[in-house]
Structures are given as C-alpha cells and as structure tokens.
C-alpha cells in the first residue's frame, strides 16, 4: 500500500511561504557574494594571492649626475645604507632592540611599519636611511634576533667641487604623505624626491626607473627562492644626467665674494640666457640634505632669521634703483619723445607740487647718455611725466619685468610693475597723483624686481635687444638612447631700434669707463665694461646696493646683476663684486684679488669606496 503525503503534513501555507522566502534569500546572498568576489574584489584578492606566491624587492636606480659647462662633475652619487622591515615577518619583541640599534623612538619605527603594512605587508618598508658603519655592524650582529629586518644599498648625493650652489642645484628629501597621495604609484614610503632647485624641476629625468627582483614565497610569507630563476626580474635604469650652463669655478669664486653679504649675484651668458653662476647669500651646504638631516640642523636652517633656505636670486622683490633708468630711456627714445640732442639742466633738485626731490649732485646740462653716465635723477624725474605711466609700464614688461622669466629652477617671483589699474585698485580711483611717477622714474616706489630678472635685462642690453629665457640646464644625457639632447629655450626680440640700443649702451659704457661715471669700481684692466649702478632706498634699514652690466663691451660674453641688501651705495659695494665676477669669467683667474679660501667639504668615507661599483 502506497503512502500518500498530504500538504497538511508539511505544514501550513504560511510556514511554507516562510521557508520558500528563506531559501530564496540564502541563495540570493550567496549569488551576491559570488558577484562581489568575482567582479568587484577580483583585483584586490588577486593581488593578495600574488603576494602569497611572489615578493617584489625594489632595486633603487642611480640618480642622474649633474655636470657643469666644462664637464666638471657637480653632483655625484655615492653609496648609502637603509634599514628595511617586512611587516609580515617582523615581531613586536624586536622593536626595543631595533630602536636601540638605530637610535630611534620605538613609536616612530612602529608608525613606519604600520604605514608599510597598509600598502603591502609582504614588501620591505624603509624605516631608517643613511645609517653609518657602526650602526650597520651592530645591526648585522643582531639580525638573527630581528626577523623581517634587513638593509639595502641606496645612493646619496655628494658634491665634489668647491661650488655649493644649493639654491640652483637643490636637494632631495624623503617624500611626504601628501606627496605620496598626489604623485601616484611610483613612489613608496621612505623614497627620496627632489624638493628644491634642479633636483625638483627635473625629478622625472633624474630619478631613473626602479628595478624589481621577484622572489617565490609560501603562504606564510617565507622566501623559497628566486622566482623562475630571475627570468622576470627587471633591472633598474639610471636617471638621465644634466649638463648645466654653470661654470663651477666662477660659481665658487662668486660665492666667496658674497660671503659677508646678504643678497644675490647672477651671471648669464648673453648669447642664450644660460646661467653661468647664481649665488644667494646666506646659503647652506647641500650635503646636509644628502642623507638624514639632523633635527638640530633642520631647526637651525628653518629658524635662522637670515633665511638661508630662501632664494634671494629669484624670489626677492626689491626696488632696483637707478639700474632701471635704461627702461625709461628706451621708452622715451623709441616713442620719439626725446632724441640724443634733448637736454635738461640739472640744478640738483626737482620740485613737483609741494615736494622737492633731491639729486645726488648738480649735473648741469645733460642729454640721455650723460644722464645715464652720471645717474642724474632730475633728468629722469622730468622724463617720466613726458612718457607717462602706461608707456613706461609697457616697456618694463617688454624687458620681462612683472612676469616670470621661465627659469627652470621651479620657484621665482613675478615682481611688480605698477600701472594705472594697480594704483586704482590699491589707492582708489582718483585718489593717487602723478607724483607717484617721480619715484618710479628712478626705480623706487612700488616697483619690484628680482636679481634674475635684472640679469636677463642686462643680457638683453648686452646682446643688442634679445630677451632670452634664463636657464640652468643646457642638455640632458639620455641613457636610453646614449645621446646628448639639447633643450630649446624661449627668446624674444625687444624690437628696439639700433639707435636706441647704441645710445643706452654708450651711457652704460661711460658709467664704468669715464671720469664722472658712477660704476668705475667695476672696471677690468684691459677690458671695456658697461654697466649701471643703483642705490635703492629701503624704509626698513640701510639702502640696497645694485649693479648690472656686461663685458666685453663690443662682444659681450657675460652679463651680471648684483644686489646687496642694506649694503649702501651700488657704486661702492655692488660694482666691485660685479667687476671681479666678469674678470674671473673672461680671464679664468683674478690676479689683482685673492678670494678668501673656502673650507674643504667632507668627502666620501674611504670605507664606502668599495660599494661604489655596486651602484653603477
């Protein structure tokens, strides 16, 4: 007899519905989870699976070198040792021992390990860079007690010449968390990155490409051996080398001349705008940043009231004083407002409204050439009212002021060229007068320039009216193609007439070479020099001293700008330094002057020499 099962034996209809819904719900959850694993989390889970079978050990590339215009090595690379920790293998009991060996706070080590674990717990994380041999030896002795701890050979910067040039060459430091978040996957915690100067501007060329060694590991992260006999390993690629326009000998000499000053000195090649030397004082030794910068040294540099980290060559915005008179002269001559026969009589002062603006002397009847030679303020006080604010500002911008030069150092000020719009915005429309122009006529007032801008201006006057983009890098040695690749720089014609250039240059020649010239201290025996002095008033202290010029007069090979903060008269203080810089470059030596000796820099330790080949 066959048993018949009635629906009533399974349960009530309500119970059956609950069971059906429950079964459908469970199946739905399983399908949803399957979808997540297969479609949404497949990349992450695949990565974790790969980590259980492969470990990629980063092999750092050698950073590119820097050479001066004559092939002298300016920035070298030497060996350094870094301590790494693999988070998956490290054991907490070893933290105290490791902190004692490295001289680090345990909390700092733990923080670095935790950050590395967040990225990949099987990849080594750098916890300390540039350890010395004493620390390395202590670490070697205790490695058996420190699972997951190892060391690797890195590289650090060395500076083999007497030239510091820190504001031009720049420096590297460990990448910050903010930079890590912004710059993508190339960098990892503890990596070095260019942080100033050329190191920062050419970071992608200098850094090279990382290599990777692949190791086979088990599910617990233990190394089994090389993966497929290293067939998939990727060799690191060295960074490209930079060939600079800098003259190392001239740079070191200019630095010695500026030792006791605050200010800047910039020398350019007037034929192309290449930077021959760039000095900002006070400065610092860039080797301080080549390894681990001591906290005390970093605090000293950042709290020093003289601001040695500040690049005065490109970032200052000071009134240029009388060195700016050639701009007003060019505007007046080009617009046909005056010619070489136009003369004014200088009684030693100029009255505008109820104010009297005094000159440094009574110059009598002068034309534009003589006014430049004698630096006659009264001539230019009167001239700017004939030219007008907007025309004067237009010619200032034509010479590159009030805008970036485009220099490849990564940081510069645009300066300030006042205009009608500027005065209306700052003082209110109708609330400023033509009296403001009197100060601008002699490079005072709100006008602000940098020494680099002034050097480019001097170079344009030297070469006949071409404004070249200042630059430090002439070419790059591409190690992929093994070729030297030249960079093309920007240039523009000022479109000034030959007559205007002739008159301005003649005035500048007389400044240095005639009896009444204000820049005779810049003269070079046997060489015709042209230039212009400037003494810029400073409401916060003594006057700033300026000099701009070039040499030789007929075929210029160097243009300079020197600015000395609170030093006094430009003719007495800035002009002699400029003359010596030009003489050193032209002759290759200075017979009439011996600069103070520069203390020798620290060299590589002999004990590290054996490691050099490992980096090359």
Long-range contacts (C-beta under 8 A, 24 or more apart in sequence): 51-120, 51-121, 51-122, 51-217, 52-217, 52-218, 52-219, 52-221, 53-216, 53-217, 54-214, 54-215, 54-216, 54-217, 54-227, 55-122, 55-123, 55-214, 55-215, 55-216, 55-217, 55-221, 55-223, 56-123, 56-212, 56-213, 56-214, 56-215, 57-124, 57-212, 57-213, 57-214, 57-215, 58-123, 58-124, 58-188, 58-210, 58-211, 58-212, 59-210, 59-211, 59-212, 59-213, 59-235, 59-236, 60-152, 60-154, 60-155, 60-210, 60-211, 60-236, 61-207, 61-208, 61-209, 61-210, 61-211, 61-236, 61-237, 61-238, 61-239, 62-155, 62-208, 62-236, 62-238, 62-239, 62-615, 62-616, 63-155, 63-157, 63-172, 63-192, 63-206, 63-207, 63-208, 63-238, 63-239, 64-202, 64-205, 64-206, 64-207, 64-208, 64-238, 64-239, 64-240, 64-241, 64-242, 64-477, 65-241, 65-242, 66-169, 66-198, 66-241, 66-242, 66-244, 67-241, 67-242, 67-243, 67-244, 68-161, 68-244, 68-246, 68-247, 68-248, 68-251, 69-243, 69-244, 69-245, 69-246, 69-247, 69-274, 69-276, 69-474, 70-247, 70-248, 72-161, 72-248, 73-160, 73-161, 74-159, 74-160, 74-161, 74-163, 74-165, 74-169, 74-244, 74-246, 74-248, 75-157, 75-158, 75-159, 75-169, 76-157, 76-158, 76-159, 76-160, 77-155, 77-156, 77-157, 77-158, 77-615, 78-155, 78-156, 78-157, 78-158, 78-604, 78-608, 78-612, 78-615, 79-153, 79-154, 79-155, 79-156, 79-608, 79-611, 79-612, 79-614, 79-615, 80-129, 80-130, 80-153, 80-154, 80-155, 80-156, 80-291, 81-130, 81-131, 81-136, 81-151, 81-152, 81-153, 81-154, 82-126, 82-128, 82-129, 82-130, 82-131, 82-151, 82-152, 82-154, 82-190, 83-126, 83-127, 83-128, 83-131, 83-139, 83-149, 83-150, 83-151, 84-124, 84-125, 84-126, 84-127, 84-149, 84-150, 84-151, 84-152, 85-109, 85-112, 85-113, 85-116, 85-124, 85-125, 85-127, 85-148, 85-149, 85-150, 86-121, 86-122, 86-123, 86-124, 86-125, 86-148, 86-150, 86-221, 87-113, 87-114, 87-116, 87-117, 87-121, 87-122, 87-125, 87-148, 88-117, 88-121, 88-122, 88-148, 88-221, 89-147, 89-148, 89-221, 90-146, 90-147, 90-148, 90-149, 91-147, 91-148, 94-145, 94-146, 94-147, 94-148, 94-149, 97-142, 97-145, 97-146, 98-146, 98-149, 101-135, 101-138, 101-139, 101-142, 102-127, 102-128, 102-131, 102-135, 102-139, 103-135, 104-128, 112-189, 112-190, 115-189, 116-189, 119-188, 119-189, 121-221, 122-217, 122-221, 123-188, 124-150, 124-152, 125-188, 125-189, 125-190, 126-188, 126-189, 126-190, 126-191, 127-190, 128-292, 129-154, 129-174, 129-190, 129-192, 129-291, 129-292, 130-154, 130-156, 130-291, 130-292, 133-605, 133-607, 153-611, 153-614, 153-615, 155-615, 156-290, 156-291, 157-286, 157-287, 157-289, 157-290, 158-287, 158-290, 158-603, 158-604, 159-285, 159-286, 159-287, 159-290, 159-601, 160-601, 160-603, 161-248, 161-252, 162-248, 162-252, 162-598, 162-601, 163-246, 163-248, 163-249, 163-251, 163-252, 163-255, 164-251, 164-252, 164-255, 164-283, 164-284, 164-285, 164-286, 165-246, 165-251, 165-255, 165-277, 165-278, 165-279, 165-286, 166-197, 166-283, 166-284, 166-285, 166-286, 167-196, 167-197, 167-278, 167-280, 167-283, 167-311, 167-313, 167-314, 167-409, 168-197, 168-198, 168-246, 168-275, 168-278, 168-409, 168-472, 169-197, 169-198, 169-199, 169-286, 170-194, 170-195, 170-196, 170-197, 170-198, 170-199, 170-200, 170-201, 170-286, 170-409, 170-410, 171-195, 171-196, 171-197, 171-199, 171-286, 171-288, 171-289, 171-290, 172-199, 172-289, 172-290, 173-289, 173-293, 186-210, 195-289, 196-410, 196-411, 197-409, 197-410, 198-242, 198-244, 198-408, 198-409, 198-472, 198-473, 200-410, 201-408, 201-409, 201-410, 202-242, 202-408, 202-473, 202-476, 205-239, 205-240, 205-242, 205-476, 206-239, 206-240, 206-242, 207-239, 208-236, 208-237, 208-238, 208-239, 208-240, 209-236, 209-237, 210-236, 211-235, 211-236, 211-237, 237-479, 237-480, 238-479, 239-479, 240-476, 240-477, 240-478, 240-479, 241-476, 241-477, 241-479, 242-473, 242-475, 242-476, 242-477, 243-473, 243-474, 243-475, 243-476, 243-477, 243-484, 244-275, 244-472, 244-473, 244-474, 245-269, 245-272, 245-274, 245-275, 245-276, 245-471, 245-472, 245-473, 245-474, 246-275, 246-276, 246-277, 246-278, 246-472, 247-276, 247-277, 247-585, 249-584, 249-588, 250-276, 250-277, 250-581, 250-584, 250-585, 251-276, 251-277, 251-278, 251-279, 252-598, 253-277, 253-580, 253-581, 253-584, 253-590, 253-595, 254-279, 254-577, 254-581, 254-584, 255-279, 255-281, 255-283, 255-598, 256-595, 256-596, 256-598, 257-577, 257-580, 257-581, 257-595, 258-577, 259-596, 261-564, 261-565, 261-567, 262-306, 262-312, 262-564, 262-565, 262-566, 263-312, 263-451, 263-544, 263-545, 263-562, 263-563, 263-564, 263-565, 263-567, 264-312, 264-313, 264-316, 264-451, 264-452, 264-561, 264-562, 264-563, 265-313, 265-451, 265-560, 265-561, 265-562, 265-563, 265-577, 265-578, 265-581, 266-313, 266-451, 266-452, 266-454, 266-455, 266-470, 266-560, 266-561, 267-455, 267-558, 267-559, 267-560, 267-581, 267-582, 267-585, 268-455, 268-456, 268-458, 268-459, 268-468, 268-470, 268-558, 268-559, 268-560, 269-459, 269-557, 269-558, 269-559, 270-458, 270-459, 270-460, 270-462, 270-463, 270-468, 270-550, 270-556, 270-557, 270-558, 270-559, 271-463, 271-468, 271-557, 272-468, 272-489, 272-491, 273-456, 273-459, 273-468, 273-469, 273-470, 273-471, 273-489, 273-491, 274-470, 274-471, 274-472, 274-474, 275-407, 275-470, 275-471, 275-472, 276-558, 276-585, 277-581, 278-313, 278-452, 278-472, 279-313, 280-310, 280-311, 280-312, 280-313, 280-314, 281-312, 282-306, 282-307, 282-308, 283-308, 284-308, 284-309, 285-601, 287-601, 287-602, 311-409, 311-411, 312-451, 312-563, 312-565, 313-450, 313-451, 313-452, 314-407, 314-409, 314-411, 314-412, 314-413, 314-450, 314-451, 314-452, 315-411, 315-412, 315-413, 315-450, 316-413, 316-450, 316-451, 316-563, 317-413, 317-415, 317-416, 317-448, 317-449, 317-450, 318-448, 318-449, 318-536, 318-538, 318-544, 318-563, 318-565, 319-443, 319-444, 319-445, 319-447, 319-448, 319-449, 319-536, 319-537, 319-544, 320-443, 320-447, 320-449, 320-454, 320-534, 320-536, 320-546, 321-442, 321-443, 321-444, 321-534, 321-535, 321-536, 321-537, 321-543, 321-544, 321-546, 321-570, 322-375, 322-377, 322-442, 322-443, 322-518, 322-532, 322-533, 322-534, 322-535, 322-546, 322-570, 323-443, 323-454, 323-532, 323-533, 323-534, 323-546, 323-547, 323-548, 323-561, 323-570, 324-396, 324-442, 324-443, 324-447, 324-449, 324-534, 325-371, 325-372, 325-375, 325-380, 325-441, 325-442, 325-443, 325-532, 326-372, 326-457, 326-461, 326-504, 326-507, 326-508, 326-532, 327-392, 327-395, 327-396, 327-399, 327-401, 327-457, 328-380, 328-383, 328-384, 328-387, 328-392, 328-395, 328-441, 329-368, 329-371, 329-372, 329-380, 329-383, 329-503, 329-504, 329-507, 330-395, 330-399, 330-496, 330-500, 330-504, 331-387, 331-391, 331-392, 331-394, 331-395, 332-368, 332-383, 332-386, 332-387, 333-368, 333-497, 333-499, 333-500, 333-503, 333-504, 334-395, 334-496, 334-497, 334-500, 335-387, 335-391, 337-383, 337-386, 337-387, 338-368, 338-383, 338-386, 340-367, 340-368, 340-369, 340-499, 340-503, 341-367, 342-367, 342-368, 343-367, 344-378, 344-379, 344-382, 346-376, 346-378, 346-379, 347-378, 348-378, 349-378, 350-377, 350-378, 350-381, 350-382, 350-438, 352-381, 352-434, 352-435, 352-438, 353-433, 353-435, 355-435, 355-438, 357-381, 357-438, 368-503, 368-507, 369-503, 369-506, 369-507, 369-510, 370-507, 370-510, 371-507, 372-504, 372-507, 372-508, 372-510, 372-511, 372-532, 373-507, 373-510, 373-511, 373-514, 373-516, 373-517, 373-518, 374-516, 374-517, 374-518, 375-511, 375-518, 375-532, 375-533, 377-441, 377-442, 380-441, 380-442, 381-438, 381-441, 381-442, 383-441, 384-437, 384-438, 384-440, 384-441, 385-434, 385-437, 389-418, 389-419, 389-420, 389-423, 389-437, 389-440, 390-419, 390-420, 392-437, 392-440, 393-417, 393-418, 393-419, 396-447, 398-494, 399-457, 399-460, 399-467, 399-494, 400-453, 400-456, 400-457, 400-460, 400-467, 401-449, 401-453, 401-457, 405-452, 405-453, 405-456, 405-469, 405-470, 406-469, 406-470, 406-471, 406-490, 407-452, 407-469, 407-470, 407-471, 407-472, 408-471, 408-472, 408-473, 409-472, 412-450, 412-452, 413-448, 413-450, 415-448, 415-449, 415-450, 415-453, 416-446, 416-447, 416-448, 417-447, 418-445, 418-446, 418-447, 422-446, 443-534, 443-536, 444-536, 444-537, 451-561, 451-562, 451-563, 452-561, 454-546, 454-548, 454-561, 454-563, 455-548, 455-559, 455-560, 455-561, 457-548, 457-561, 458-531, 458-548, 458-549, 458-550, 458-559, 458-560, 458-561, 459-550, 459-559, 460-494, 461-501, 461-504, 461-505, 461-508, 461-530, 461-550, 461-559, 462-530, 462-550, 462-556, 462-559, 463-556, 464-498, 464-501, 465-493, 465-494, 465-495, 465-496, 465-501, 466-491, 466-492, 466-493, 466-494, 467-491, 467-492, 467-493, 467-494, 505-530, 505-553, 507-532, 508-532, 508-549, 509-553, 511-549, 512-549, 512-575, 518-570, 518-571, 519-547, 519-549, 519-570, 519-571, 519-575, 520-571, 520-575, 521-571, 521-572, 521-575, 521-576, 521-579, 522-547, 522-549, 522-575, 522-576, 522-578, 522-579, 522-582, 523-579, 524-551, 524-579, 524-582, 524-583, 524-586, 525-592, 527-551, 527-552, 527-582, 527-583, 527-586, 528-552, 528-553, 528-554, 529-553, 529-579, 529-582, 531-575, 531-578, 533-569, 533-570, 533-571, 533-574, 533-575, 534-570, 534-574, 535-568, 535-569, 535-570, 535-571, 538-566, 541-566, 542-566, 542-567, 542-568, 543-567, 543-568, 543-569, 545-569, 545-570, 545-572, 545-573, 545-574, 546-570, 546-574, 547-571, 547-574, 547-575, 547-577, 547-578, 548-578, 549-578, 549-582, 550-582, 551-582, 551-586, 552-586, 557-585, 557-586, 558-582, 558-585, 558-586
